């Protein structure tokens, strides 16, 4: 399915928010994404409830702009450190630990589930000039199963409501991603993003450190030229900055869920 668009641990080594897939260039979570096609996927379905075990070993995931007003009440929102900064939700303070997914793969009740996680196993791929996007599905996902209970295609080979809904979700996500990228680039260009770290002491005295991320320097933000401030207000970017700054208040709630590492892991 294709769419066209014109939208552009102890205090040993620090832990870093990880939003990349290890050892390859595939996005986080994705192992074997392929274009959704009736001839290949006509007999496949999406399992009703496979939970979120696939997200249990990531301590951060990307966010898009429309999520920030909700996400800021549940997670610290920080920006990745690199040439193309992006907002991410901090889900844990150790590598390979998501404090919002339990051992059964269930998401913590009453807390927001980021769109990046809800989108899985679907994703868009784009052509060279980014004018065309193709809906793909991760064939390796535990939620992609044989059968006709919740199929991607009907008996005539046409996309079902499930597939059309996935297409719409991914299209909206892609548009928001482009808008969010523009916002993040403006923060970097204005030199508002500064390196930061979280130093954490647990109740038992164990110390953890999370680094490798950036935050908005509030003092620099308050000194923005009037022209820039007004332009950002027109672009709808000011509320996003306020959401980021408010989200810092969620660090204590996140830390309250951190369990001390076993003695052998703490060394």
N, C-alpha and C positions, 0 to 999 in steps of 0.2 A: 504494500500500500504506500503510495507516494503522494506528497503534497508539494505544491509550489508556494513560495513565499518571497516577499520583497523586504521583509524585516531583517533589517541588518542583525613512681615506684619508690622506693627509697631515693635519697638524694645521691644517686649515682648518675648515669647518663639521663639527661632530660628527655621527657616524652614530648612529641610534637603531634599536633592534630594531623591525622592522616586521611586524606581524601583521594588518594590515588591507588590504583590497583598495583599490586606488587609484581615486579619482574616483567611487566609488559606495558603496552600503551592503551589497553582497554580501560574504560571508565570503571570506577569502583563498583564492585559486585558482579560485573558482567564477565562471562567466560566464553560464551559461544553465541554472540548475537548474529542473527541472520534475518534478511528481509522477510517479512510476513507474507507468505505465498500460499495460495490454495492447494497447489500441487504438492508442496512440501509439508504443509501444516493442516491439511484438510481434516485429518483424523485426530487432531490434538485439541485439548481443552485446557482451561485454566482451573486448577484445583480450587475448591471453595475456600478453604482456610488452611494455609500451610504455615502461617505465622511469620515471624521476622527473624528466624535463625540466621538468615543470610546477612543480616546487619549486626549480629551480636559481637563481632570482632572489629568494629570500627569505632574510633572515639570521636569522629567528626564527620559531618556530611554537608554538602553544599546547600545553600538556601537561595531562593530567588526573592525579588523585592516584595511581592505581594504577601509573602509569608512572614515578613519581619514583625508586623504588629502583633501577630499571634505568637510567633516563636519567641519573642523577647520576654514573654511571661513564663517560659519553661526552660530555656537554655541560655547560657552565655553565647552571644554572637560575636565572633571575632573575624578578622580578615587573614587570609593566607599570606604567607611571606614569599614574595617572588615578583617577577616582572608584570604579572597579570593578577593582582589581588582579587579575591572573591570572598563574600561573606560565607561563613560556615557556622553550623550549630555545634557546640562542644557537647558531646554525649558521654565523655569519660575523661579521666585524667591519666590513665595508663594506656600504653599501646595495646591494641587488641582487646579492649574492654569497653563495652557499651552498657552504661548503667541503666538504660531504659529497656533493655531486653533481658528477660529472665531465662533460667535454664531450660524452660519449656518452649522458648521462642516467642513468648507473649510480650507485647509492648506494655509498658507500665500504664495502668489504667488512669485515665484523666489527664494524660499529657499528650501534647501535640506530636503527630507523626509527620516529619518533613516530606514534602512532595517528592523529593529525590528518591526516598524510600518507597513511597506509595506507587511511584511510577513503575518500579521493577515488577515484572521482567521485561517491560517494553522500553524502547528507546528510539530516538531518531538518529539516523545517519545522514550526512549531507554530502552533496556533490562538491566538486572542486571550487566552484564560484559561489557556493552557499545559497543557490537559488532554488534548490530542490531538496526536499527531505523525504526520507523513506522510513516507514515504520518497521522496526525490527523487534524480534523477540529473542530472549536468551534461551536457546534450546537446552542449556545445561541447568536451568532453574528447576528447583524441586516442585514448583507450582505448575510447571508445564508437563501435562500428563496425557497419556493415550485415553481416548474415549470421546463421547459426544455429550457429556453432561453439561458442559459450559464451553461449547466450541468457538473457535475463532472464525470459522466459515460455515455457512449452511449447506444443505444438500446440493444446492445449485452452484456452490463455489463462491457465493457472494459473502462479503464480510458481514458478520453478525453485529448486533448492537454492542456486544463486548468489544469487538475489534474497532468499531467506529468510535466508541467511547475512548478507547486507548489512543486512537489517532487524535481526537480532539484534545485529550489531556496532554499528549506530547507536543502538539502544536502550541497550546497555550503556554506550556512550560518553556518551549524554545523561544517564544516571543518574550517572555519574562526574563529568560536568561540573557537575551541580547540587551534588554533594558538595564538589567542588573550589572552587566559587564561595563556598560557605559557609565553608570553611576560609580562603580568601583574605580574605574580609570580616572574619573574626575577627582576622586579623593586623593589618589596617588599623585596626580598632576599638581594638585594644590598643596602637596606635601603635608597632608593632614594625618597620614598613617604612620605610627611610630611603633617600634618593637616593644613587646611586652612579654611578661611571663607570670605564671601563677605559682606561687610557693605555698604549699599546703602542709599543714601539720595535723595528722589524725589524732583522735582521742588518746590512743596508746603511745603517742610520741613519734610515730613513724612519719617521715617527711617525704613528700613527693614534689616534683617540679614539672610544670608543663610550659614549654617555650616554643619558639618558632612561629609565632603569630604576631599580628599587629592589631592595634586599636586606634580609634580616632583620638587625636590629641585635642581635648576639649578647649584648652586655652587658645590653640591655633584656630580652631573652628570659630571661636567667638571673635577672632580678629579678621575674619574673612572680609574682603572689600565689599562694600554695599552692592556693587554691580554683580559680583559673583553670587552673593547671598540671594539677591532677587532672581537671578537666572536659575539658581538651584531650586528656589521656591516654585518657580513656574514649571520646572521639570518634575516636581513632586519628590525631590530628593531629601528635603529637610526632615520630613517625618521619619525617613529611613535612618538618618543619623541619630535622631532622638531615640528610636527603637533600639539601635545598637547600644547607645549609652545607658538606657534603662536596663538592658539585659544584663549588665554587669552585676546587678543586684541579685541575680539568680545563682551566682557562684556558691554561696553558702548552702543553698538547697541541694545543688549538685554534689558538693563535698560530703554532705550528710549521708549520702548513699554509698560512699566509698568504703570498702571493707579493707582492713589491714591485710597486706600480703602474708602468705605463710612464711615461716621463718626462713626456709630455704630460698624463697623468691625474693626476700628482702636484701639479699647480699649482692 
